[in-house]
Amino acid sequence: MQDAAQADWTAPVAEVAYKTPYPRSNSWYYGSNIPGKPRQFGVHVGGFGNYSECCDAAARDDYAGFRLS
């Protein structure tokens, strides 16, 4: 089950990915190379500037929602 922070990340990543050809592929981008793994896009394809802003915001928020060990 996803927690809120994970859902906050995966929802916009999936939204952008669905606008690309990736969903129609049988690719490791969706974890297709791992038997039994649910198809979920794991790569941010919304542009480096947007990705960098997400990373900077997480750092400013002291990585809230991350599980660090």
Secondary structure, DSSP 8 states (H G I E B T S, - for coil): ---HHHHHHHHHHHHHHTTSSGGGS--GGGTTTSTT------S--S-HHHHHHHHHHHHHTTTTT----
